Amino acid sequence: MDDSNFRKIMSAILLVSLIILSVLILNSVLISIIIAFLLAFIFAPVYTWLDKKIKSPNISAGLIILVLLIIIILPIWFLMPLLLEQSYDIFQKTAGIDFITPLKSIFPPLFASERFSAEVGSIISSFTTNTANSLVNSLAGVILDFPTIMLHLVVIFFTFFFLLRDKEIIVSYIKSLLPFSKEVEEKIFEYSRSVTASVLYGEFVVGMLQGLILAVGLFIFQIPNTLFFSLIALFLGVLPIVGTAILWVPIAIYLFATNNPIAAWGIVIFGLLSSSIDNILRPLIVEKRTKIHSAIVLVAMIGGLFFFGIIGFVLGPLIISYLLILLEIYRGKAKPALVIQEPTPSK
């Protein structure tokens, strides 16, 4: 083996070894780094606007981080004890709730059989108890793991700061590493930006607004354990196709069955308003962007949830979207509207 080949082999071995070691080192904070990238994408327009006013990249990025820290830490500090208390209260109440009597009054033919009613009641009771127990344990885990969570927040916000401040340099560096032609590289970045904005703004941000609208209704009509159900509404609002209806429909049915029609109609109105806002805002945000079919987004969200946890609601659709983009660019043909939908042309 000549000296040139030996040097190439040793360089390759050294590079691979360093990559493996780097992955092992960053593995525990990888999700935090990804969250920082997502935050940088979401707040990039705010940073650009603020930097034009202040004309100081460090101060502009620092102000955004300061506001985000206040928004995140203060609710955790003040609301977490109340949320844990409400979760535990729901866990205790679910064990003694009679689910069958309200269902019998609404669907009497379906629950005519006592055996069938008992089976359905047992299944619903077991599901709600296990779900409430899991939520209580998760919230308690947040408190117990608070030092670890703080370290992850440090990683997120330091990475977020430098991504905002040096985004042009970072994008140029990433482009220099891609093994594609200039034309393909530009297509990848164009489609990726468009799809990422479609998922983050069209699915995540709009979904959170849906949840907030329903949360306002829960608060106005004084639904018990409002904070707990509001948190559930925020998560459900992110789910496409189904959304917050999973929550407000059962609540409304329960309120009707327990002779509380005013609150029931109020929840129905806020639930429908939540869905209407989705139908108004989502087209305005997504219309001019390349987007992925809603069914694929929903499946990717659920798959991402199982694999990554809560952050999988965002990561799942993004990963699947990037894969579809690469496949369509590789095919070099017109993209099928069923999977990847082009922006609506301006009229």
N, C-alpha and C positions, 0 to 999 in steps of 0.2 A: 504493500500500500504506500503510495507516494505521500509526500508531506502535505500537498494541497487537499487530497481527499480526507486525510486524517484530521486536518483542521476543520473541514466542513462537518465531519461526523461528530467531533467533539463539541463544536459550536451548537449543532442540533441537539445533542444530548444535554448540554448545559441549558439551552433555551427551554426545552421540554421540562427539565427538572425544576427550573425556576417558575415556569407556568404552573406546574403541579403544586409546588410549595405555596405559591401565591394564592391559588384556589383554596388550599387547605386553610391558609391564614385568614382569608376573607370570607370563607364559607359561613361563619357564624353571623357576619354582618352584611351578607349579600342582599338580603331583603331590605335592610335599611338603606343600602346604596341605591337599590332600585326605586325605593320610595322617594329618595332625594331626586332622582332623575325625573320621576313623574311630577313631583312638586315643581321642579325647575321648568318643566314643559308648561304646566298650568299657569304659573306665575310669570312666565317670560314676558307676556304683553304688559303686565303691570310694572315689571322691572324696567322695560324699555321706556314706558311712559314716564315713570318716576325719574329715571336717569336723565331724560331730556330736561326735566325741570330742575333737578338738583345738580346735575353734571358732576357727579361723584359716584363711580361704580361701587365703591366700598360702602358709602353711606346708604345708597339706594338698596343694595342687597341686605345691609344690616337692618334697615327699617322694616323691610318685608319680613325678615326672620323674627324681629322683635314682636311684631303684630301677631304672627303665627304662634309664637311661644305663649303669648298672653291668651290667645284663643284656645290653645290646647291645654295648657297647664292649669289655668284657673278653673275651667269646668271639671277637670279631673280632681283637683284639690277640694272643691266645694260640693260637687255633685256625686262623686263616687260613693261616699258613705250612704247618701240617700238612695242611690241606685242599688246598692247592695242590700239595703233594708227592704226596698220594694221587691227585689228579686226573691229574697227569702220569704217575704209575705206571700208572694204568688206561689212559691213552692209549697208552702204550708196549705194554702187554700185549694190548690189543685187536687190535693189528696181527698178532699171532702166535697168537691163539686158534683152536683147531679146533672150530668150532661144529657141524660135521656129524656127527662120530663119536658124541657123546652123543645127538644126535637120531636117528641110525640105530639105536642100541641101544634107544631108547624106542619109536620108530615105524618099525620095519624095512620094512613094506610101502610106506609113504609115500615112503621114500627109497631104494627099490630101484634106480631109474634113476640112473646116475652123472651124466648130464648135468643132470638135475633137481637132484640134490644139489649139484653145483658151482654152479649158478645161485643156489640158495637160500643157499649158503655165502657167495657173493660179495655178495649183497644184504645179508645180516646183518652181514658184516664191514665193508662200506662204511658201513652205518648206524651201527654202534657206534663206528667210528673217527671219523666226522664228528661224532657226538654228543659223544664224549669230547673231541675237539679244540675244539668250541664251548665246552664247560664250562671247559676249561683257559684258553681265551682270556678268557672272562667273569670268572673268578676273578683272572686276572692284571690284567684291566682294573680290578677293584675296588681293587687295590693301587696301580696307576698313577694312578687318579682319586681317591685318598683325600682330598686337599685339597678337591675339589669335593663329595665325599660328606659331609665334615665341615660344609661350608656348608649343605648341604641339611638335615643334622641340626639345625643351629642354627635354621633356619626352622621345621622340624617341631616342635621342643620349645618355642620361644617361642610359636608359634601354639597348640600344645597347652596350654600354661600358661594363656593368656588364655581359651581355650575352656572349660577346666575351671572357672576362677574366675568367669567372667562369662557362663556358659551361658544363664541366664535372660534376661539383657539381650539377648544375641545372638539367641535364639529369638524374643523379642518384636519385635526389629527386623526379622528376616526375615519374620515374619507381616505386619508393617505394609507390606511391599513387594509382597506377593502380590496379584494383581488378581482375587481370588475373594471370594465371599460368606463370611460367618463360618461358615456350616454346611459349605460345601465346604472351607474352610481347615482346619477341625477334622478333617474326614475325611481330608484329605491328610496331615496330621501324624500322625493316629492310625495309618493304614495304613503310612505311611512308617517310623514308629518300629518298628512290629511286624515289617515285612518286613526292615528293616535289622538288627534283633536276630536274626531268623531266619537271615539270610545270615551275619552275622558270628559269632554264637555257634553256630548249628546246623550251618553248613558249615565255616567257617574254624577256629574254636576246637576243635570236635570233631574235625575233620580233622587238626589239628596233634597232638591227643592220640593219634589213630590212628597217625600217623607216629612219635610218641615211643615207643609200645608196641612197634612193629616195630623201632625203633632199639635198644631194650633187648635184644630177641632177637638182633639182629645182633651186639651187643657181647658178650652172654653166650656165644654159640657161636663167637665169634672169627672172624667172616667177614672176609676181607682187605679193607682199605680201608674199615673200618667207618664212619668219620666221613663219608666221601664218600657212601656208600649211605644213611646216616642222614639226610643233608641231602635226598637225593632222596626218601626216604620221607616227610619232612615236607611236601614239595610235593605228592606224589601223594596223600597223605591228604586233602588239601583237595578233590580231585576227587570229586564225588558219583557214585553208581552203580558206578564202577570202583574207585577208591581205591587202596590200597597193594598190591592183588593183582597189579597190573602189575609190581611189583618182587619180591615174595616168592615168587610162583609160579615164575618163571624161576630164581631162586636155589635154591629147593628142588629143582627138576628137575635143575639142574646138580650139586647136592650128591649126589642119588641116583645120577646117572650116573657120578660120580667116586668111588663107593663110600665115601660119608661119611653113612651113614644117620642117625646120632645127631643131627648138626647139621641134616640135612635135616628130620627130624621135629620138631626144636626150632623151626625157622623156620616150619614148617607150623602148629605150635601157636600161636606168637606171631602169625602172620598171621591165623589164625582168631579169636584173642582180639581182635586189632585190629578186625576186622569186627564181632565181637559187641559190643564197647564202643560202636561206632557205632550199632548197632541199639538199644542200651539208652539211651544219653545223648541222641541226637538227638530221639527222641520226647518225652523229658522237657523239653527246651529249647524245641522248636518247637510242641508240641501246643497250647499256649494262645496261639499267635500266628498272624497272617495270614502265609501263606507262598506261595512260587512253586513250581510243579511242578519236580521234580528234573531232568527232561530239559531244561527251559528253562534252569535254572541251569547245567547242564553245558555246553550250547552257548554260553551267555553267558560262561562262564569261558574257554572256548577262544578265542572271538572277542575277549574282553578281553585275553587273553594276547598275541594277534597285534598288537592295536592299541596297548595301553599297556605291554606287557612284563609282568614278574612281578606288579606291582600290579593288573593286569587280572583276575587271579583273583578279586579282591574287587570292583573297579569294574564289571566287565562285568555280573555278576548284579544289582548295585545299580541301575545305569542302566536296564537292561531292566525291572527290577521297578518303578521309579518311573514309567516310561512306561506299563506295564500298569495301574498304579494310576490314573493320570490318565485313561487310556482308559475304564476301568471306571466311574469317577466321572462322566465325560462322558456315557457311555451311560445312566447312571441306572437300570440294571437289576441283577437278581441276578447276582452274579459266577459265572462257570462254574467248577466245582470242578477242571476239568482244568488251568486256567491259574493262577488265584489261589484258594487254598484257605483258607477261613475257619477261625478257631481252633475246636478241638473243644470243644463246650459241656460245662460241668461237670456231672457226674452227681450 
